[in-house]
């Protein structure tokens, strides 16, 4: 009976020694939802670029008011 009590006491002492062991925490990966844009979002930048190019072409069109040296 003493051996059973001693074995029980030792087994409880051994398991409690490891109960608070240092373990790296397991971090769940953060879920990031993909941002979806409306259908007009993909055409906005090319449309703005087209407007800028058209404005540049319109402003550089023949400047007849400046006399040429000849």
PQR file with spaces between the fields and no chain letter, atoms N, CA, C, O and H, PARSE charges and radii, in Angstrom:
ATOM       1  N    UNK     1       0.819   -1.181    0.000 -0.4000 1.5000
ATOM       2  CA   UNK     1       0.000    0.000    0.000 -0.0000 2.0000
ATOM       3  C    UNK     1       0.868    1.252    0.000  0.5500 1.7000
ATOM       4  O    UNK     1       0.522    2.248   -0.634 -0.5500 1.4000
ATOM       5  N    UNK     2       1.993    1.206    0.706 -0.4000 1.5000
ATOM       6  CA   UNK     2       2.884    2.361    0.742 -0.0000 2.0000
ATOM       7  C    UNK     2       3.482    2.609   -0.637  0.5500 1.7000
ATOM       8  O    UNK     2       3.685    3.754   -1.043 -0.5500 1.4000
ATOM       9  H    UNK     2       2.275    0.397    1.221  0.4000 1.0000
ATOM      10  N    UNK     3       3.764    1.511   -1.357 -0.4000 1.5000
ATOM      11  CA   UNK     3       4.361    1.683   -2.689 -0.0000 2.0000
ATOM      12  C    UNK     3       3.356    2.317   -3.650  0.5500 1.7000
ATOM      13  O    UNK     3       3.740    3.130   -4.491 -0.5500 1.4000
ATOM      14  H    UNK     3       3.600    0.581   -1.027  0.4000 1.0000
ATOM      15  N    UNK     4       2.100    1.964   -3.539 -0.4000 1.5000
ATOM      16  CA   UNK     4       1.076    2.548   -4.404 -0.0000 2.0000
ATOM      17  C    UNK     4       0.899    4.029   -4.089  0.5500 1.7000
ATOM      18  O    UNK     4       0.775    4.852   -4.996 -0.5500 1.4000
ATOM      19  H    UNK     4       1.789    1.304   -2.855  0.4000 1.0000
ATOM      20  N    UNK     5       0.889    4.361   -2.814 -0.4000 1.5000
ATOM      21  CA   UNK     5       0.749    5.760   -2.417 -0.0000 2.0000
ATOM      22  C    UNK     5       1.964    6.564   -2.855  0.5500 1.7000
ATOM      23  O    UNK     5       1.825    7.700   -3.309 -0.5500 1.4000
ATOM      24  H    UNK     5       0.990    3.692   -2.077  0.4000 1.0000
ATOM      25  N    UNK     6       3.163    5.980   -2.722 -0.4000 1.5000
ATOM      26  CA   UNK     6       4.392    6.660   -3.155 -0.0000 2.0000
ATOM      27  C    UNK     6       4.397    6.831   -4.672  0.5500 1.7000
ATOM      28  O    UNK     6       4.771    7.894   -5.167 -0.5500 1.4000
ATOM      29  H    UNK     6       3.276    5.057   -2.353  0.4000 1.0000
ATOM      30  N    UNK     7       3.995    5.819   -5.409 -0.4000 1.5000
ATOM      31  CA   UNK     7       3.956    5.902   -6.868 -0.0000 2.0000
ATOM      32  C    UNK     7       2.939    6.950   -7.323  0.5500 1.7000
ATOM      33  O    UNK     7       3.193    7.696   -8.269 -0.5500 1.4000
ATOM      34  H    UNK     7       3.691    4.955   -5.007  0.4000 1.0000
ATOM      35  N    UNK     8       1.805    7.003   -6.655 -0.4000 1.5000
ATOM      36  CA   UNK     8       0.793    7.997   -6.988 -0.0000 2.0000
ATOM      37  C    UNK     8       1.296    9.401   -6.700  0.5500 1.7000
ATOM      38  O    UNK     8       1.096   10.310   -7.506 -0.5500 1.4000
ATOM      39  H    UNK     8       1.599    6.398   -5.887  0.4000 1.0000
ATOM      40  N    UNK     9       1.938    9.585   -5.570 -0.4000 1.5000
ATOM      41  CA   UNK     9       2.465   10.900   -5.199 -0.0000 2.0000
ATOM      42  C    UNK     9       3.551   11.342   -6.179  0.5500 1.7000
ATOM      43  O    UNK     9       3.586   12.506   -6.577 -0.5500 1.4000
ATOM      44  H    UNK     9       2.100    8.846   -4.915  0.4000 1.0000
ATOM      45  N    UNK    10       4.432   10.431   -6.570 -0.4000 1.5000
ATOM      46  CA   UNK    10       5.499   10.775   -7.512 -0.0000 2.0000
ATOM      47  C    UNK    10       4.945   11.079   -8.897  0.5500 1.7000
ATOM      48  O    UNK    10       5.415   11.998   -9.568 -0.5500 1.4000
ATOM      49  H    UNK    10       4.404    9.485   -6.247  0.4000 1.0000
ATOM      50  N    UNK    11       3.949   10.312   -9.326 -0.4000 1.5000
ATOM      51  CA   UNK    11       3.385   10.555  -10.656 -0.0000 2.0000
ATOM      52  C    UNK    11       2.649   11.898  -10.695  0.5500 1.7000
ATOM      53  O    UNK    11       2.710   12.603  -11.701 -0.5500 1.4000
ATOM      54  H    UNK    11       3.568    9.565   -8.781  0.4000 1.0000
ATOM      55  N    UNK    12       1.959   12.255   -9.616 -0.4000 1.5000
ATOM      56  CA   UNK    12       1.299   13.554   -9.567 -0.0000 2.0000
ATOM      57  C    UNK    12       2.304   14.696   -9.516  0.5500 1.7000
ATOM      58  O    UNK    12       2.091   15.743  -10.127 -0.5500 1.4000
ATOM      59  H    UNK    12       1.910   11.682   -8.798  0.4000 1.0000
ATOM      60  N    UNK    13       3.393   14.496   -8.790 -0.4000 1.5000
ATOM      61  CA   UNK    13       4.431   15.528   -8.709 -0.0000 2.0000
ATOM      62  C    UNK    13       5.128   15.694  -10.057  0.5500 1.7000
ATOM      63  O    UNK    13       5.478   16.812  -10.434 -0.5500 1.4000
ATOM      64  H    UNK    13       3.565   13.646   -8.293  0.4000 1.0000
ATOM      65  N    UNK    14       5.332   14.621  -10.773 -0.4000 1.5000
ATOM      66  CA   UNK    14       6.012   14.688  -12.066 -0.0000 2.0000
ATOM      67  C    UNK    14       5.139   15.369  -13.113  0.5500 1.7000
ATOM      68  O    UNK    14       5.643   16.152  -13.919 -0.5500 1.4000
ATOM      69  H    UNK    14       5.048   13.712  -10.467  0.4000 1.0000
ATOM      70  N    UNK    15       3.853   15.085  -13.114 -0.4000 1.5000
ATOM      71  CA   UNK    15       2.988   15.718  -14.108 -0.0000 2.0000
ATOM      72  C    UNK    15       2.767   17.190  -13.815  0.5500 1.7000
ATOM      73  O    UNK    15       2.618   17.981  -14.746 -0.5500 1.4000
ATOM      74  H    UNK    15       3.444   14.449  -12.459  0.4000 1.0000
ATOM      75  N    UNK    16       2.743   17.579  -12.559 -0.4000 1.5000
ATOM      76  CA   UNK    16       2.554   18.996  -12.247 -0.0000 2.0000
ATOM      77  C    UNK    16       3.818   19.794  -12.549  0.5500 1.7000
ATOM      78  O    UNK    16       3.743   21.006  -12.749 -0.5500 1.4000
ATOM      79  H    UNK    16       2.864   16.936  -11.802  0.4000 1.0000
ATOM      80  N    UNK    17       4.965   19.143  -12.584 -0.4000 1.5000
ATOM      81  CA   UNK    17       6.192   19.851  -12.924 -0.0000 2.0000
ATOM      82  C    UNK    17       6.185   20.280  -14.384  0.5500 1.7000
ATOM      83  O    UNK    17       6.773   21.305  -14.729 -0.5500 1.4000
ATOM      84  H    UNK    17       5.026   18.159  -12.421  0.4000 1.0000
ATOM      85  N    UNK    18       5.529   19.509  -15.242 -0.4000 1.5000
ATOM      86  CA   UNK    18       5.479   19.853  -16.659 -0.0000 2.0000
ATOM      87  C    UNK    18       4.222   20.622  -17.044  0.5500 1.7000
ATOM      88  O    UNK    18       4.071   21.024  -18.197 -0.5500 1.4000
ATOM      89  H    UNK    18       5.052   18.676  -14.962  0.4000 1.0000
ATOM      90  N    UNK    19       3.340   20.824  -16.110 -0.4000 1.5000
ATOM      91  CA   UNK    19       2.071   21.460  -16.441 -0.0000 2.0000
ATOM      92  C    UNK    19       2.248   22.909  -16.878  0.5500 1.7000
ATOM      93  O    UNK    19       1.518   23.371  -17.756 -0.5500 1.4000
ATOM      94  H    UNK    19       3.463   20.497  -15.173  0.4000 1.0000
ATOM      95  N    UNK    20       3.179   23.628  -16.303 -0.4000 1.5000
ATOM      96  CA   UNK    20       3.352   25.030  -16.643 -0.0000 2.0000
ATOM      97  C    UNK    20       4.560   25.267  -17.523  0.5500 1.7000
ATOM      98  O    UNK    20       5.148   26.348  -17.488 -0.5500 1.4000
ATOM      99  H    UNK    20       3.772   23.253  -15.590  0.4000 1.0000
ATOM     100  N    UNK    21       4.942   24.274  -18.311 -0.4000 1.5000
ATOM     101  CA   UNK    21       6.115   24.404  -19.167 -0.0000 2.0000
ATOM     102  C    UNK    21       5.953   25.501  -20.199  0.5500 1.7000
ATOM     103  O    UNK    21       4.834   25.876  -20.549 -0.5500 1.4000
ATOM     104  H    UNK    21       4.465   23.396  -18.339  0.4000 1.0000
ATOM     105  N    UNK    22       7.074   26.014  -20.685 -0.4000 1.5000
ATOM     106  CA   UNK    22       7.052   27.090  -21.669 -0.0000 2.0000
ATOM     107  C    UNK    22       6.758   26.493  -23.037  0.5500 1.7000
ATOM     108  O    UNK    22       7.493   25.641  -23.535 -0.5500 1.4000
ATOM     109  H    UNK    22       7.983   25.709  -20.400  0.4000 1.0000
ATOM     110  N    UNK    23       5.688   26.951  -23.621 -0.4000 1.5000
ATOM     111  CA   UNK    23       5.282   26.496  -24.945 -0.0000 2.0000
ATOM     112  C    UNK    23       5.009   27.740  -25.781  0.5500 1.7000
ATOM     113  O    UNK    23       4.344   28.671  -25.327 -0.5500 1.4000
ATOM     114  H    UNK    23       5.091   27.643  -23.217  0.4000 1.0000
ATOM     115  N    UNK    24       5.532   27.747  -27.016 -0.4000 1.5000
ATOM     116  CA   UNK    24       5.276   28.892  -27.880 -0.0000 2.0000
ATOM     117  C    UNK    24       3.795   28.928  -28.226  0.5500 1.7000
ATOM     118  O    UNK    24       3.211   27.903  -28.576 -0.5500 1.4000
ATOM     119  H    UNK    24       6.072   26.991  -27.385  0.4000 1.0000
ATOM     120  N    UNK    25       3.189   30.104  -28.128 -0.4000 1.5000
ATOM     121  CA   UNK    25       1.758   30.185  -28.451 -0.0000 2.0000
ATOM     122  C    UNK    25       1.524   29.967  -29.939  0.5500 1.7000
ATOM     123  O    UNK    25       2.315   30.406  -30.774 -0.5500 1.4000
ATOM     124  H    UNK    25       3.664   30.937  -27.844  0.4000 1.0000
ATOM     125  N    UNK    26       0.452   29.297  -30.255 -0.4000 1.5000
ATOM     126  CA   UNK    26       0.101   29.052  -31.649 -0.0000 2.0000
ATOM     127  C    UNK    26      -0.810   30.177  -32.093  0.5500 1.7000
ATOM     128  O    UNK    26      -1.912   30.346  -31.571 -0.5500 1.4000
ATOM     129  H    UNK    26      -0.190   28.940  -29.577  0.4000 1.0000
ATOM     130  N    UNK    27      -0.342   30.939  -33.059 -0.4000 1.5000
ATOM     131  CA   UNK    27      -1.107   32.081  -33.558 -0.0000 2.0000
ATOM     132  C    UNK    27      -1.882   31.657  -34.797  0.5500 1.7000
ATOM     133  O    UNK    27      -1.325   31.053  -35.714 -0.5500 1.4000
ATOM     134  H    UNK    27       0.553   30.802  -33.483  0.4000 1.0000
ATOM     135  N    UNK    28      -3.152   31.974  -34.817 -0.4000 1.5000
ATOM     136  CA   UNK    28      -3.964   31.705  -35.985 -0.0000 2.0000
ATOM     137  C    UNK    28      -3.622   32.758  -37.046  0.5500 1.7000
ATOM     138  O    UNK    28      -3.497   33.938  -36.719 -0.5500 1.4000
ATOM     139  H    UNK    28      -3.604   32.465  -34.073  0.4000 1.0000
ATOM     140  N    UNK    29      -3.470   32.354  -38.297 -0.4000 1.5000
ATOM     141  CA   UNK    29      -3.196   33.363  -39.328 -0.0000 2.0000
ATOM     142  C    UNK    29      -4.389   34.280  -39.510  0.5500 1.7000
ATOM     143  O    UNK    29      -5.538   33.836  -39.503 -0.5500 1.4000
ATOM     144  H    UNK    29      -3.572   31.396  -38.563  0.4000 1.0000
ATOM     145  N    UNK    30      -4.105   35.564  -39.673 -0.4000 1.5000
ATOM     146  CA   UNK    30      -5.170   36.545  -39.804 -0.0000 2.0000
ATOM     147  C    UNK    30      -5.814   36.416  -41.175  0.5500 1.7000
ATOM     148  O    UNK    30      -5.125   36.374  -42.195 -0.5500 1.4000
ATOM     149  H    UNK    30      -3.172   35.924  -39.679  0.4000 1.0000
ATOM     150  N    UNK    31      -7.107   36.355  -41.191 -0.4000 1.5000
ATOM     151  CA   UNK    31      -7.837   36.223  -42.447 -0.0000 2.0000
ATOM     152  C    UNK    31      -8.093   37.615  -42.994  0.5500 1.7000
ATOM     153  O    UNK    31      -8.708   38.453  -42.335 -0.5500 1.4000
ATOM     154  H    UNK    31      -7.666   36.389  -40.362  0.4000 1.0000
ATOM     155  N    UNK    32      -7.610   37.850  -44.211 -0.4000 1.5000
ATOM     156  CA   UNK    32      -7.788   39.149  -44.846 -0.0000 2.0000
ATOM     157  C    UNK    32      -8.721   38.958  -46.030  0.5500 1.7000
ATOM     158  O    UNK    32      -8.443   38.173  -46.937 -0.5500 1.4000
ATOM     159  H    UNK    32      -7.110   37.168  -44.745  0.4000 1.0000
ATOM     160  N    UNK    33      -9.806   39.670  -46.009 -0.4000 1.5000
ATOM     161  CA   UNK    33     -10.778   39.563  -47.091 -0.0000 2.0000
ATOM     162  C    UNK    33     -10.285   40.365  -48.290  0.5500 1.7000
ATOM     163  O    UNK    33      -9.799   41.486  -48.141 -0.5500 1.4000
ATOM     164  H    UNK    33     -10.031   40.308  -45.272  0.4000 1.0000
ATOM     165  N    UNK    34     -10.413   39.787  -49.463 -0.4000 1.5000
ATOM     166  CA   UNK    34     -10.002   40.479  -50.677 -0.0000 2.0000
ATOM     167  C    UNK    34     -10.986   41.602  -50.962  0.5500 1.7000
ATOM     168  O    UNK    34     -12.201   41.411  -50.916 -0.5500 1.4000
ATOM     169  H    UNK    34     -10.808   38.876  -49.584  0.4000 1.0000
ATOM     170  N    UNK    35     -10.447   42.757  -51.253 -0.4000 1.5000
ATOM     171  CA   UNK    35     -11.298   43.894  -51.561 -0.0000 2.0000
ATOM     172  C    UNK    35     -11.714   43.805  -53.026  0.5500 1.7000
ATOM     173  O    UNK    35     -10.874   43.713  -53.921 -0.5500 1.4000
ATOM     174  H    UNK    35      -9.460   42.912  -51.290  0.4000 1.0000
ATOM     175  N    UNK    36     -12.985   43.833  -53.248 -0.4000 1.5000
ATOM     176  CA   UNK    36     -13.481   43.806  -54.614 -0.0000 2.0000
ATOM     177  C    UNK    36     -13.983   45.192  -54.961  0.5500 1.7000
ATOM     178  O    UNK    36     -14.665   45.842  -54.169 -0.5500 1.4000
ATOM     179  H    UNK    36     -13.668   43.908  -52.522  0.4000 1.0000
ATOM     180  N    UNK    37     -13.638   45.627  -56.139 -0.4000 1.5000
ATOM     181  CA   UNK    37     -14.078   46.945  -56.573 -0.0000 2.0000
ATOM     182  C    UNK    37     -15.192   46.777  -57.598  0.5500 1.7000
ATOM     183  O    UNK    37     -15.417   45.692  -58.135 -0.5500 1.4000
ATOM     184  H    UNK    37     -13.084   45.099  -56.783  0.4000 1.0000
ATOM     185  N    UNK    38     -15.863   47.855  -57.843 -0.4000 1.5000
ATOM     186  CA   UNK    38     -16.932   47.800  -58.837 -0.0000 2.0000
ATOM     187  C    UNK    38     -16.319   47.699  -60.224  0.5500 1.7000
ATOM     188  O    UNK    38     -15.110   47.865  -60.382 -0.5500 1.4000
ATOM     189  H    UNK    38     -15.681   48.737  -57.407  0.4000 1.0000
ATOM     190  N    UNK    39     -17.126   47.434  -61.209 -0.4000 1.5000
ATOM     191  CA   UNK    39     -16.629   47.262  -62.569 -0.0000 2.0000
ATOM     192  C    UNK    39     -16.059   48.564  -63.130  0.5500 1.7000
ATOM     193  O    UNK    39     -15.198   48.527  -64.009 -0.5500 1.4000
ATOM     194  H    UNK    39     -18.109   47.300  -61.081  0.4000 1.0000
ATOM     195  N    UNK    40     -16.521   49.712  -62.637 -0.4000 1.5000
ATOM     196  CA   UNK    40     -16.019   50.984  -63.139 -0.0000 2.0000
ATOM     197  C    UNK    40     -14.641   51.312  -62.555  0.5500 1.7000
ATOM     198  O    UNK    40     -13.961   52.206  -63.060 -0.5500 1.4000
ATOM     199  H    UNK    40     -17.220   49.742  -61.922  0.4000 1.0000
ATOM     200  N    UNK    41     -14.224   50.616  -61.515 -0.4000 1.5000
ATOM     201  CA   UNK    41     -12.932   50.898  -60.912 -0.0000 2.0000
ATOM     202  C    UNK    41     -11.768   50.534  -61.817  0.5500 1.7000
ATOM     203  O    UNK    41     -10.721   51.178  -61.761 -0.5500 1.4000
ATOM     204  H    UNK    41     -14.777   49.891  -61.105  0.4000 1.0000
ATOM     205  N    UNK    42     -11.933   49.512  -62.651 -0.4000 1.5000
ATOM     206  CA   UNK    42     -10.868   49.085  -63.537 -0.0000 2.0000
ATOM     207  C    UNK    42     -10.722   49.968  -64.756  0.5500 1.7000
ATOM     208  O    UNK    42      -9.672   49.957  -65.398 -0.5500 1.4000
ATOM     209  H    UNK    42     -12.784   48.989  -62.697  0.4000 1.0000
ATOM     210  N    UNK    43     -11.746   50.732  -65.091 -0.4000 1.5000
ATOM     211  CA   UNK    43     -11.698   51.572  -66.284 -0.0000 2.0000
ATOM     212  C    UNK    43     -11.391   53.025  -65.947  0.5500 1.7000
ATOM     213  O    UNK    43     -11.148   53.831  -66.846 -0.5500 1.4000
ATOM     214  H    UNK    43     -12.599   50.741  -64.569  0.4000 1.0000
ATOM     215  N    UNK    44     -11.400   53.359  -64.692 -0.4000 1.5000
ATOM     216  CA   UNK    44     -11.221   54.751  -64.276 -0.0000 2.0000
ATOM     217  C    UNK    44      -9.841   55.281  -64.650  0.5500 1.7000
ATOM     218  O    UNK    44      -9.742   56.371  -65.214 -0.5500 1.4000
ATOM     219  H    UNK    44     -11.598   52.705  -63.963  0.4000 1.0000
ATOM     220  N    UNK    45      -8.788   54.550  -64.356 -0.4000 1.5000
ATOM     221  CA   UNK    45      -7.423   55.016  -64.636 -0.0000 2.0000
ATOM     222  C    UNK    45      -7.165   55.135  -66.138  0.5500 1.7000
ATOM     223  O    UNK    45      -6.639   56.162  -66.568 -0.5500 1.4000
ATOM     224  H    UNK    45      -8.868   53.665  -63.897  0.4000 1.0000
ATOM     225  N    UNK    46      -7.512   54.133  -66.962 -0.4000 1.5000
ATOM     226  CA   UNK    46      -7.309   54.323  -68.404 -0.0000 2.0000
ATOM     227  C    UNK    46      -8.137   55.481  -68.971  0.5500 1.7000
ATOM     228  O    UNK    46      -7.690   56.169  -69.888 -0.5500 1.4000
ATOM     229  H    UNK    46      -7.939   53.299  -66.613  0.4000 1.0000
ATOM     230  N    UNK    47      -9.330   55.698  -68.435 -0.4000 1.5000
ATOM     231  CA   UNK    47     -10.153   56.803  -68.900 -0.0000 2.0000
ATOM     232  C    UNK    47      -9.503   58.144  -68.560  0.5500 1.7000
ATOM     233  O    UNK    47      -9.485   59.051  -69.393 -0.5500 1.4000
ATOM     234  H    UNK    47      -9.693   55.139  -67.690  0.4000 1.0000
ATOM     235  N    UNK    48      -8.972   58.277  -67.351 -0.4000 1.5000
ATOM     236  CA   UNK    48      -8.271   59.511  -66.977 -0.0000 2.0000
ATOM     237  C    UNK    48      -7.021   59.724  -67.837  0.5500 1.7000
ATOM     238  O    UNK    48      -6.714   60.851  -68.224 -0.5500 1.4000
ATOM     239  H    UNK    48      -8.986   57.541  -66.675  0.4000 1.0000
ATOM     240  N    UNK    49      -6.306   58.637  -68.131 -0.4000 1.5000
ATOM     241  CA   UNK    49      -5.120   58.746  -68.982 -0.0000 2.0000
ATOM     242  C    UNK    49      -5.508   59.209  -70.380  0.5500 1.7000
ATOM     243  O    UNK    49      -4.816   60.037  -70.972 -0.5500 1.4000
ATOM     244  H    UNK    49      -6.556   57.721  -67.816  0.4000 1.0000
ATOM     245  N    UNK    50      -6.600   58.688  -70.908 -0.4000 1.5000
ATOM     246  CA   UNK    50      -7.071   59.102  -72.223 -0.0000 2.0000
ATOM     247  C    UNK    50      -7.440   60.581  -72.239  0.5500 1.7000
ATOM     248  O    UNK    50      -7.155   61.282  -73.210 -0.5500 1.4000
ATOM     249  H    UNK    50      -7.163   58.015  -70.427  0.4000 1.0000
ATOM     250  N    UNK    51      -8.070   61.057  -71.173 -0.4000 1.5000
ATOM     251  CA   UNK    51      -8.440   62.477  -71.090 -0.0000 2.0000
ATOM     252  C    UNK    51      -7.198   63.359  -71.046  0.5500 1.7000
ATOM     253  O    UNK    51      -7.154   64.406  -71.691 -0.5500 1.4000
ATOM     254  H    UNK    51      -8.302   60.488  -70.384  0.4000 1.0000
ATOM     255  N    UNK    52      -6.192   62.937  -70.289 -0.4000 1.5000
ATOM     256  CA   UNK    52      -4.949   63.730  -70.207 -0.0000 2.0000
ATOM     257  C    UNK    52      -4.245   63.766  -71.553  0.5500 1.7000
ATOM     258  O    UNK    52      -3.761   64.820  -71.966 -0.5500 1.4000
ATOM     259  H    UNK    52      -6.227   62.086  -69.765  0.4000 1.0000
ATOM     260  N    UNK    53      -4.181   62.633  -72.245 -0.4000 1.5000
ATOM     261  CA   UNK    53      -3.530   62.602  -73.563 -0.0000 2.0000
ATOM     262  C    UNK    53      -4.306   63.469  -74.549  0.5500 1.7000
ATOM     263  O    UNK    53      -3.704   64.209  -75.328 -0.5500 1.4000
ATOM     264  H    UNK    53      -4.574   61.777  -71.910  0.4000 1.0000
ATOM     265  N    UNK    54      -5.631   63.385  -74.522 -0.4000 1.5000
ATOM     266  CA   UNK    54      -6.442   64.210  -75.423 -0.0000 2.0000
ATOM     267  C    UNK    54      -6.247   65.694  -75.129  0.5500 1.7000
ATOM     268  O    UNK    54      -6.186   66.499  -76.058 -0.5500 1.4000
ATOM     269  H    UNK    54      -6.119   62.784  -73.889  0.4000 1.0000
ATOM     270  N    UNK    55      -6.149   66.063  -73.876 -0.4000 1.5000
ATOM     271  CA   UNK    55      -5.918   67.465  -73.520 -0.0000 2.0000
ATOM     272  C    UNK    55      -4.537   67.921  -73.981  0.5500 1.7000
ATOM     273  O    UNK    55      -4.378   69.059  -74.425 -0.5500 1.4000
ATOM     274  H    UNK    55      -6.199   65.408  -73.122  0.4000 1.0000
ATOM     275  N    UNK    56      -3.547   67.053  -73.881 -0.4000 1.5000
ATOM     276  CA   UNK    56      -2.200   67.414  -74.327 -0.0000 2.0000
ATOM     277  C    UNK    56      -2.162   67.594  -75.835  0.5500 1.7000
ATOM     278  O    UNK    56      -1.504   68.505  -76.337 -0.5500 1.4000
ATOM     279  H    UNK    56      -3.676   66.129  -73.520  0.4000 1.0000
ATOM     280  N    UNK    57      -2.864   66.732  -76.559 -0.4000 1.5000
ATOM     281  CA   UNK    57      -2.897   66.863  -78.021 -0.0000 2.0000
ATOM     282  C    UNK    57      -3.641   68.135  -78.424  0.5500 1.7000
ATOM     283  O    UNK    57      -3.213   68.832  -79.344 -0.5500 1.4000
ATOM     284  H    UNK    57      -3.399   65.992  -76.151  0.4000 1.0000
ATOM     285  N    UNK    58      -4.731   68.441  -77.761 -0.4000 1.5000
ATOM     286  CA   UNK    58      -5.521   69.625  -78.094 -0.0000 2.0000
ATOM     287  C    UNK    58      -4.748   70.910  -77.801  0.5500 1.7000
ATOM     288  O    UNK    58      -4.864   71.889  -78.538 -0.5500 1.4000
ATOM     289  H    UNK    58      -5.079   67.875  -77.014  0.4000 1.0000
ATOM     290  N    UNK    59      -3.970   70.904  -76.739 -0.4000 1.5000
ATOM     291  CA   UNK    59      -3.246   72.128  -76.392 -0.0000 2.0000
ATOM     292  C    UNK    59      -2.011   72.331  -77.256  0.5500 1.7000
ATOM     293  O    UNK    59      -1.527   73.458  -77.362 -0.5500 1.4000
ATOM     294  H    UNK    59      -3.876   70.109  -76.140  0.4000 1.0000
ATOM     295  N    UNK    60      -1.486   71.283  -77.874 -0.4000 1.5000
ATOM     296  CA   UNK    60      -0.286   71.440  -78.698 -0.0000 2.0000
ATOM     297  C    UNK    60      -0.634   71.571  -80.168  0.5500 1.7000
ATOM     298  O    UNK    60       0.269   71.588  -81.005 -0.5500 1.4000
ATOM     299  H    UNK    60      -1.879   70.368  -77.788  0.4000 1.0000
ATOM     300  N    UNK    61      -1.889   71.663  -80.505 -0.4000 1.5000
ATOM     301  CA   UNK    61      -2.309   71.789  -81.901 -0.0000 2.0000
ATOM     302  C    UNK    61      -1.908   73.138  -82.461  0.5500 1.7000
ATOM     303  O    UNK    61      -2.041   74.145  -81.766 -0.5500 1.4000
ATOM     304  H    UNK    61      -2.622   71.650  -79.825  0.4000 1.0000
ATOM     305  N    UNK    62      -1.424   73.197  -83.689 -0.4000 1.5000
ATOM     306  CA   UNK    62      -0.897   74.353  -84.431 -0.0000 2.0000
ATOM     307  C    UNK    62      -1.080   75.710  -83.790  0.5500 1.7000
ATOM     308  O    UNK    62      -2.211   76.147  -83.581 -0.5500 1.4000
ATOM     309  H    UNK    62      -1.316   72.379  -84.254  0.4000 1.0000
ATOM     310  N    UNK    63      -0.011   76.372  -83.480 -0.4000 1.5000
ATOM     311  CA   UNK    63      -0.035   77.689  -82.864 -0.0000 2.0000
ATOM     312  C    UNK    63       0.318   78.700  -83.954  0.5500 1.7000
ATOM     313  O    UNK    63       1.486   79.058  -84.108 -0.5500 1.4000
ATOM     314  H    UNK    63       0.908   76.017  -83.650  0.4000 1.0000
ATOM     315  N    UNK    64      -0.695   79.173  -84.724 -0.4000 1.5000
ATOM     316  CA   UNK    64      -0.459   80.040  -85.879 -0.0000 2.0000
ATOM     317  C    UNK    64      -0.253   81.498  -85.492  0.5500 1.7000
ATOM     318  O    UNK    64       0.221   82.270  -86.325 -0.5500 1.4000
ATOM     319  H    UNK    64      -1.644   78.883  -84.599  0.4000 1.0000
ATOM     320  N    UNK    65      -0.575   81.906  -84.304 -0.4000 1.5000
ATOM     321  CA   UNK    65      -0.490   83.308  -83.937 -0.0000 2.0000
ATOM     322  C    UNK    65       0.949   83.779  -83.711  0.5500 1.7000
ATOM     323  O    UNK    65       1.194   84.985  -83.705 -0.5500 1.4000
ATOM     324  H    UNK    65      -0.960   81.279  -83.627  0.4000 1.0000
ATOM     325  N    UNK    66       1.888   82.882  -83.528 -0.4000 1.5000
ATOM     326  CA   UNK    66       3.279   83.284  -83.298 -0.0000 2.0000
ATOM     327  C    UNK    66       3.982   83.320  -84.656  0.5500 1.7000
ATOM     328  O    UNK    66       4.002   82.321  -85.375 -0.5500 1.4000
ATOM     329  H    UNK    66       1.689   81.902  -83.532  0.4000 1.0000
ATOM     330  N    UNK    67       4.549   84.457  -85.000 -0.4000 1.5000
ATOM     331  CA   UNK    67       5.227   84.542  -86.300 -0.0000 2.0000
ATOM     332  C    UNK    67       6.495   83.725  -86.323  0.5500 1.7000
ATOM     333  O    UNK    67       7.264   83.710  -85.362 -0.5500 1.4000
ATOM     334  H    UNK    67       4.533   85.268  -84.416  0.4000 1.0000
ATOM     335  N    UNK    68       6.700   83.051  -87.422 -0.4000 1.5000
ATOM     336  CA   UNK    68       7.959   82.302  -87.585 -0.0000 2.0000
ATOM     337  C    UNK    68       8.983   83.261  -88.152  0.5500 1.7000
ATOM     338  O    UNK    68       8.572   84.213  -88.816 -0.5500 1.4000
ATOM     339  H    UNK    68       6.075   83.063  -88.203  0.4000 1.0000
ATOM     340  N    UNK    69      10.158   83.113  -87.970 -0.4000 1.5000
ATOM     341  CA   UNK    69      11.204   84.067  -88.335 -0.0000 2.0000
ATOM     342  C    UNK    69      11.334   84.345  -89.818  0.5500 1.7000
ATOM     343  O    UNK    69      12.294   85.035  -90.160 -0.5500 1.4000
ATOM     344  H    UNK    69      10.492   82.339  -87.431  0.4000 1.0000
ATOM     345  N    UNK    70      10.517   83.912  -90.725 -0.4000 1.5000
ATOM     346  CA   UNK    70      10.787   84.074  -92.129 -0.0000 2.0000
ATOM     347  C    UNK    70       9.787   84.721  -92.893  0.5500 1.7000
ATOM     348  O    UNK    70       9.948   84.896  -94.101 -0.5500 1.4000
ATOM     349  H    UNK    70       9.737   83.352  -90.447  0.4000 1.0000
